[in-house]
């Protein structure tokens, strides 16, 4: 049984330890990798659709309680391999649709806009027509995962000062590689933290890391040590990154 959402877990704890943050991020990366390897795109990743369980009898190296992140709510998930679609889909796919996989044609995504890349972020509130270009849902999952990682390591929402319903403000950032890079470097301290986020949040979906690359990166012992050190140095408590941005640190 799941205990609480990632949103609640991060909000109710003033201090999530560096070891706990690393464990949560690693769990989410592993889960997305397993989904993608099995030909499934989630398409709705957010802090509401990640649950966190804490085992009171299990401790991490820093003696903090060991959390476990679990991805839920597959209501919008899709098969992305032609053989799976042909076997399991409840609707008939045309030959051209099957050839296009894993890419699909889809409408803009109006849910949890902060978690959507420029590829699926609507242009305005009435923007519901099917997009004129195909979208790679696996790459979109990686983008959403990048936002989850940012949320977890900083305990703050990405893009400070821009609200989820501010479509124009979000598009001005996530549709501009230079602006996005600047915002990440301004808000996120630590070279490994930046490297991880930049790998997930590239404007061009073809330049984003795959879940397999993320998996190999997060399990690398050097990256793990550096990340945990940066978490402890730059992100102690919910207000740490906000204070750093205000003071220009």
HUCORFEN-V722651 format. One record per pair of residues at least 4 apart in sequence whose ideal C-beta (glycine too) atoms are under 7 Angstrom apart, sorted by sequence separation. I is the first residue (numbers start at 0). J is the second residue. D is the distance in Angstrom with one decimal. If there is no record, write none. Layout:
i: {I/I}
j: {J/J}
d: {D/D}
This chain:
i: {3/4/5/6/7/8/15/17/18/19/20/21/22/23/24/25/26/27/28/29/30/31/32/33/44/58/59/80/81/82/83/84/88/92/94/95/99/115/116/122/130/135/136/137/138/139/140/141/143/144/145/146/147/148/149/155/161/165/166/167/169/170/171/175/176/177/178/179/180/181/182/183/189/190/191/192/193/194/195/196/197/208/210/211/212/213/214/215/219/220/221/222/223/224/225/226/227/228/229/230/231/235/238/239/240/241/242/3/15/34/43/58/78/92/115/121/134/187/201/208/217/234/243/9/58/59/78/150/172/173/187/201/216/233/234/34/58/108/150/161/171/172/57/84/112/149/161/199/55/78/184/187/198/199/78/172/183/198/233/53/54/108/146/158/161/107/109/53/84/107/183/105/107/158/183/51/52/119/51/81/84/118/51/52/180/49/50/81/107/80/107/119/49/50/79/106/118/179/27/48/79/106/48/106/107/116/179/48/105/106/158/104/105/77/104/116/176/159/23/174/41/43/104/105/114/173/103/102/103/191/41/43/102/114/42/102/103/113/42/99/101/153/191/192/41/42/101/191/40/101/22/39/40/192/191/39/40/6/19/30/38/152/189/5/6/18/26/27/38/4/18/26/38/4/8/18/22/23/27/113/123/189/5/19/22/113/189/4/16/18/23/38/121/188/4/5/120/3/16/19/148/149/3/148/1/2/120/2/113/120/1/2/112/145/148/117/120/112/145/186/144/145/188/113/117/79/112/116/117/142/79/141/142/186/77/185/188/5/142/45/138/141/43/141/1/141/45/135/138/141/1/44/152/153/152/155/154/117/155/159/118/155/153/116/42/40/44/40/42/42/45/49/41/44/40/44/46/35/44/46/31/31/28/27/27/24/24/23/24/20/20/15/9/9/9/35/32/31/32/28/32/28/29/28/28/25/24/21/21/21/18/21/17/20/17/17/14/14/13/13}
j: {7/8/9/10/11/12/19/21/22/23/24/25/26/27/28/29/30/31/32/33/34/35/36/37/48/62/63/84/85/86/87/88/92/96/98/99/103/119/120/126/134/139/140/141/142/143/144/145/147/148/149/150/151/152/153/159/165/169/170/171/173/174/175/179/180/181/182/183/184/185/186/187/193/194/195/196/197/198/199/200/201/212/214/215/216/217/218/219/223/224/225/226/227/228/229/230/231/232/233/234/235/239/242/243/244/245/246/8/20/39/48/63/83/97/120/126/139/192/206/213/222/239/248/15/64/65/84/156/178/179/193/207/222/239/240/41/65/115/157/168/178/179/65/92/120/157/169/207/64/87/193/196/207/208/88/182/193/208/243/64/65/119/157/169/172/119/121/66/97/120/196/119/121/172/197/66/67/134/67/97/100/134/68/69/197/68/69/100/126/100/127/139/70/71/100/127/139/200/49/70/101/128/71/129/130/139/202/72/129/130/182/129/130/103/130/142/202/186/51/202/70/72/133/134/143/202/133/133/134/222/73/75/134/146/75/135/136/146/76/133/135/187/225/226/76/77/136/226/76/137/59/76/77/229/229/78/79/46/59/70/78/192/229/46/47/59/67/68/79/46/60/68/80/47/51/61/65/66/70/156/166/232/49/63/66/157/233/49/61/63/68/83/166/233/50/51/166/50/63/66/195/196/51/196/50/51/169/52/163/170/52/53/163/196/199/170/173/166/199/240/199/200/243/169/173/136/169/173/174/199/137/199/200/244/136/244/248/68/207/111/204/207/110/208/69/209/114/204/207/210/71/114/230/234/234/237/237/202/240/244/204/241/240/204/136/136/140/137/139/140/143/147/140/143/140/144/147/137/147/150/140/144/144/144/147/148/151/151/152/151/152/154/150/151/154/210/210/210/211/210/214/213/214/214/217/217/217/223/226/227/227/230/227/230/230/231/235/236/236/237}
d: {4.2/6.9/6.2/6.1/5.8/6.6/4.9/6.4/6.4/6.4/6.3/6.1/6.3/6.6/6.4/6.2/6.3/6.5/6.3/6.4/6.5/6.2/6.1/6.4/6.1/5.2/5.2/6.8/6.1/6.3/5.6/4.7/6.2/4.5/6.4/6.4/7.0/4.9/6.6/4.6/6.5/6.7/6.4/6.9/6.6/6.5/6.1/6.6/6.6/6.4/6.5/6.3/6.2/6.2/6.0/7.0/5.2/6.0/6.2/6.4/5.8/5.1/6.7/6.2/6.2/6.4/6.3/6.4/6.3/6.1/6.1/5.4/6.6/6.2/6.4/6.5/5.9/6.4/6.9/5.6/7.0/4.0/6.2/6.6/6.1/6.1/6.4/6.7/6.6/6.4/6.3/6.0/6.3/6.3/6.2/6.3/6.6/6.2/5.6/5.2/6.8/5.0/5.6/6.5/6.4/6.5/6.2/5.3/5.5/4.6/5.9/6.7/4.0/5.3/4.5/3.9/6.3/5.1/4.0/5.3/6.6/5.1/4.2/6.5/6.6/5.3/4.8/6.6/5.4/6.1/5.4/4.7/5.7/6.6/5.9/6.0/6.2/5.0/6.9/4.2/6.8/5.8/4.2/5.4/6.1/4.6/5.9/6.2/6.4/6.2/6.2/6.2/6.9/6.3/6.5/5.8/5.9/4.0/6.6/4.9/5.5/4.3/5.6/6.8/6.7/5.9/5.7/5.2/6.5/6.7/5.4/7.0/3.7/5.5/6.3/5.2/4.7/6.0/6.9/4.4/6.8/5.3/5.6/6.8/6.9/5.5/4.8/5.4/5.1/6.6/6.8/6.0/5.7/5.5/5.6/5.6/6.5/6.4/6.4/6.5/3.6/6.6/5.5/5.2/6.5/6.1/6.4/4.4/6.7/6.7/6.2/5.6/6.3/6.9/6.7/4.2/4.6/6.0/7.0/6.4/6.6/6.3/5.6/5.5/4.4/6.9/6.2/3.8/6.1/6.0/6.6/4.4/6.3/4.9/4.5/5.1/6.2/6.2/6.0/5.7/6.0/7.0/4.3/6.7/5.3/6.3/6.6/5.1/6.4/5.6/6.5/5.5/5.3/5.3/5.7/6.3/5.2/4.0/6.5/4.6/5.6/6.0/3.2/4.4/6.0/4.1/6.2/5.2/5.4/6.4/5.7/3.7/3.9/5.5/4.2/4.6/6.6/5.6/7.0/6.6/6.2/7.0/4.0/5.3/5.9/6.4/5.2/6.8/5.3/5.8/4.8/5.0/6.2/4.0/6.0/5.5/7.0/6.9/4.2/5.5/6.3/5.8/5.7/6.5/3.6/6.5/6.2/5.0/4.9/6.0/6.1/6.4/5.2/5.7/6.6/6.5/6.5/6.5/2.6/6.2/5.9/4.4/5.9/6.8/4.9/6.3/6.0/6.0/3.9/6.3/6.4/5.4/6.1/5.7/6.2/6.4/6.8/6.6/6.5/4.2/3.7/4.9/6.9/6.4/6.2/7.0/4.9/5.3/5.2/6.4/6.9/6.3/6.1/5.5/5.7/6.8/4.3/5.9/5.2/6.3/6.0/6.1/4.3/6.9/5.3/3.5/6.0/5.4/6.7/7.0/6.9/6.6/5.4/3.7/5.6/6.1/6.5/5.5/6.3/5.8/5.8/5.5/6.9/6.2/5.8/5.3/5.6/5.3/6.9/5.6/5.5/6.4/6.8/6.7/5.1/4.6/4.1/4.8/6.1/6.9/4.5/4.8/6.5/5.7/5.1/5.1/6.7/6.5/5.9/5.3/6.4/6.9/4.5/5.1/3.6/4.4/6.6/5.0/5.4/6.1}
